[in-house]
Amino acid sequence: MAEPSGYTALVTGASAGLGCEFARLFAADGHDVVLVARRRDRLDELANELEGTHGITTHVLTADLVEPSAPQAVYDQLTGDGVAIEFLVNNAGFGSNGPFIELDPQRELDMITVNVTALTHLTRLFVPAMVARGHGRVLNMGSTAGFQAGPYMATYYASKAFVNHLSEALAYELKDTGVTVTVSCPGPVATEFGGLAGNDRSKLFASAVAQPEDIARQAYRAMMKGTRMIVHGSRYKALVQGLRISPRGMIHGISARLNRKPE
């Protein structure tokens, strides 16, 4: 059991997958954890696990980040309780799969709200206090999807391009403040994401799927070091470099073939 650090981490999307793994990593290092997600039963189960195993304090906040008021409500609750956030992990997000004009328009807009708007809002709310203290760390879950357009997952790829670019820009702006911003850019990860997005049977997910505990551990270490961006795995590092010199039309075609669901 680690000694209490006196610091608190906020993890969104903490009820499953990468969010659970991030929470476990913080708790193992003696940090208190704020767990934010929609599913209260899963959050309570995780909170009990972390408190029992590591002796840290958890705060469970049920929130649906599709609701525009949710980030402010989370901030107000924690501020009112006197909880200062040292580590902010913007992990919540989801995707969709299929021809853009056939997808549910509300779900596409909800995706932008969660993947882009809520992440931006939470970052804007919590970072000023970090800057005032002179220390703090932000970890945003971007994606290798954010380095190119993605036919048949158009909105998701676009949302992750926003996350990647926002994170890098903020990391530059905050470089002399003691606050760091890290963006984690994995490829497919074996979480609920694929099934919920509807592309778990695509060629993309049939290729090389990473385990969430591995991605979380690598991203966590990068955040603690203050690394601006981590692209996970040699395959995807090579892919990102190749995108710089490859014809965009060819890239679009490859993305379409990987993302298109089998008939």
N, C-alpha and C positions, 0 to 999 in steps of 0.2 A: 504494500500500500504506500503510495507516494505521499510526501508531506504536502499539506495544503499550500497552494501557491498564493492565495489571496486574489487571484484573477478569475474572471468569469468569461466564458465563451458562449456566444449565441449561435446556434445551428438551426437553419431552416430546412424543411424537408427531413426532419429528424426521425420520422416514424419508420423508415425503411432504408435499405441500400446504403449508399454512401453516407447519408446523414447519420445513420446509426454508427457507422464505423468512425466517422469524425468525432462523434460524441464520446465513444469509447477511448479514442486516443487522447482527447483532452482530459477525461477523467483519470486515465492511467498516469498522467503527468501531474495530477493533483489540482487540476482546474475545476472550479464549479461550472455547471453547464445549464444554459437555458435551452430547452427543447421546444421547437416551434413546428407544428404541423396540424393537419386536420383531425387525425385519428387519435382521440384521447386515450383509448384503451392501449394502443401500442406505445404511446408516449409514457403512460404510467408504468407499463411493463419495463421499458428501457430505464426509466428513472429509478425504479426499484433495484434493477440490476446494477446500475452505476453506483448508487449509494451503498448498496450492500457489499459490492466488491471493492470499491475504492474509498469509501467514506467521505465522498464529496457531497456538496449540496446541489440539488437540481431544482430547476424552476420549470414547470410544465405550463406552456401557453398554447391553448388550442386556437388556431387562427387559420383562415382560408385566405391565402394571399391573392386569390382572384378578386376578393373584395377590395376596392380602392382604399378603404379606410383601415385595412388591417395593419399595414406597417406603422402608421401613426399610433394605433391602439397598442401595439406591442411596445413601442417606444415609451408611450405614456405610462403603461403598466410598470415597466421596469424602472423608469425614472421615479415614479411615485413610490416604488418600493426601495429606492436607494441602491439599485443594482447598476454598477458601472460595467460596461462591456469593453473588455480588452481585446477580444478576438471575435470578429464577425465573419461567419461562414455563410455566404449566400449560395446555398446548395439546392433549394427548391426549384423545380422546373419540370416541364413535360414536353412531349412532342406529338406529332401526328404524321400520318403517312397516306399518300394518295394524290391524285391530281388536285391542284389547288381549287379549281372551280367546282369540284365535287365534294369538298370537305365542308363540315359544319362551320358556317361563318362565325358563330358565337364562340366555338371552341378555339378557332384560330385567334380571335381577339383575346380570349382568356389566356391563351398561351403567351401572347405579347405582354399581358398584364403581369403574369407571374414571372416569366423569364427575363423581362426587361424592366417594366415599370416598378414592380415591387423591389427588385434588386437595387435599382437606382435610388428609390425612396429610402430604403433601409440604410444604404450606404450614406446618403446625404444626412440622415438623422443621427447616426451614431458616430461618424468620423469626426465632426467638429470637437466633440469632447475628447477624443483620442489626441487630436492635435493640441488642444489646450493642455493636456497632461504631458505631452511630449513623447508618448509611446502608445502603440496599438498596432494590430495587424488585421488585414482584411483578406479573405480568401474567397474569390468568386469562381464558380464552376462554369468555365467556358467549354470549348470543345474544338477538336480538329475540324468539326463541321463549320466552324466560324471562319475558316480560311478560304472557303469557296462557296459558290452558290450550289444549292442542292435540290434539283428537280425532284418532285414527289415528296419532298420534306421542306418545301420552300420557306415556310414561315419559321420553322425551327432553325434551319441553317442561318437565316437572316437574324434571328434573335441572338444566336451565339456569336455572330460577327459583332453585334453591338456589345455583348459582354466582353469579348476579347479586346476590342478597341477601347472601350471605356476604362477597363482595368489598366491597360498599358498607359493611357493618358493620365489617370489618377496617380499611378505609381510615379510618373515623372513629376507631376505637380507637387506631390507630397515628399519628395526625396530628401528634403532638408528638415523635415518636421519630427522625425522619430517614428512616423507611422508608415507602414509598408502595405502595398497592395500586390497580391499574387493572383494570377489567373491560371487555373488548372485546365489543360486541354487534352482530355483523353479521347480515344476512339470509343467504340462500343464497349459497354460495361454490363456485366451480368447482374442487372437489377430488374426491378419491375418496369423500367422505362420501356424496353422493347415491346413487351406485351401491351402496355397501355397505349403506346404510340401506334401499334398495329404493324410494326415492321420487324417483329422478331423472327419472321420467316424469310426476310429479305436476304440477298447475297451479302449485304453489309454485316449482318449479324451472324451469318454462316461462316464468315471468314475468321476473324481473330477477336474473341471477346475476352476482355480482361476481368479479373475478379475485383469486386469492390474494395475488399480489404487492402489489396495491393495498391490500387489507385489512391485510396484515402491516405494510406501511409506515406506514399511518395508526395502527394499534394501537401500533407501536413508538414512534412520535413521542409519542403520548399517554402511554405509560408513562414515557418519558424526561422528560416535563414534569411527571409526577406527577398527571395528570388521573385523577379517580376512575372515570369512565365515559365511553366513547365509543360512540355509536350511529352506524353507518356509513351515510352517504348521506341526502340530503334526504327521499327517499321513506320511509325507515324512521324517521327522526326524526319526521316527520309522523304515521306510523302509531303510534308510541309515545305521542305526545301525544293522538292520537285515542282510544286505549284508555282514557284516564282518564275520558272522558265518555260513551263508547259503552255501551249495554246489554250486559251480559255474555253473555246468551243469543245476541245477534246476533254477538258476537265468536266464540263457540264455533262457530256455524254457518259463518261465513266460514273459520275455521281448518280445519274439517272438509272443506269443499269444496276448499280449497287442498291439503290433505294426502292426500286420498283418491286412491288409484291408479286410473287409468283401467281400465275393464273390458276 
